[in-house]
């Protein structure tokens, strides 16, 4: 029994160390239009976006509205943009969050839409519409 307790304590300490070692980055964005994040309709407003290395993307917006989005894939950075960038796909008249690019980091693909669509880009040093 004593050995099991010691082993459990060591596993807990190891798990705590791993949790602290994982880093996350938070950015704040003002999104001036309603949009869809995953399956949730999100209102226009100020959002805190938290991206962790090993997990999903968390959005927290006006009134505490939240969305948790799994990362489909990492996207190779094509520039050294010092600003965050958010890419929305226009699908059936709605803006759907599809990519997040943090400053000087690889992008994160949140939605893989194979149908023809337009992009709306918010932020970045060189926004495209």
ZITA-V480070 format. One record per pair of residues at least 24 apart in sequence whose ideal C-beta (glycine too) atoms are under 7 Angstrom apart, sorted by the first residue. I is the first residue (numbers start at 1). J is the second residue. D is the distance in Angstrom with one decimal. If there is no record, write none. Layout:
# ZITA-V480070
<<I	J	D> <I	J	D>>
This chain:
# ZITA-V480070
<<22	52	6.0> <22	53	5.6> <22	54	5.4> <23	53	5.9> <24	50	5.5> <24	51	6.3> <24	52	4.0> <25	51	5.3> <25	102	5.7> <26	50	4.9> <27	84	4.7> <27	102	6.4> <29	84	6.5> <29	86	6.2> <29	122	6.9> <29	123	6.6> <31	122	6.4> <33	95	6.0> <35	88	5.9> <35	95	4.3> <35	96	6.7> <35	97	5.8> <36	94	5.3> <36	95	7.0> <36	96	4.5> <36	97	6.9> <37	67	3.9> <37	69	6.0> <37	97	4.8> <38	67	5.5> <38	69	5.0> <40	67	4.8> <42	67	6.4> <49	100	6.6> <51	100	6.7> <51	102	6.2> <51	108	6.7> <57	100	6.2> <57	108	6.4> <57	110	6.5> <69	110	4.8> <71	108	4.9> <71	109	7.0> <71	110	6.6> <72	109	4.6> <72	110	6.4> <72	112	5.5> <73	109	4.5> <74	106	4.9> <74	108	6.4> <75	99	6.6> <75	106	5.9> <75	107	3.6> <75	108	6.8> <75	109	5.5> <76	106	6.0> <77	105	6.7> <77	106	5.1> <77	107	6.7> <80	104	5.5> <81	124	5.5> <81	125	5.1> <82	125	6.6> <83	123	5.5> <83	124	5.3> <83	125	5.3> <84	123	5.1> <85	121	6.1> <85	123	4.7> <85	124	3.5> <86	122	4.5> <86	123	5.8> <87	119	5.5> <87	121	5.5> <88	119	6.9> <88	120	4.5> <89	113	5.1> <89	117	4.7> <89	119	6.4> <90	117	5.6> <90	118	4.5> <90	120	6.3> <91	117	5.8> <95	120	5.8>>
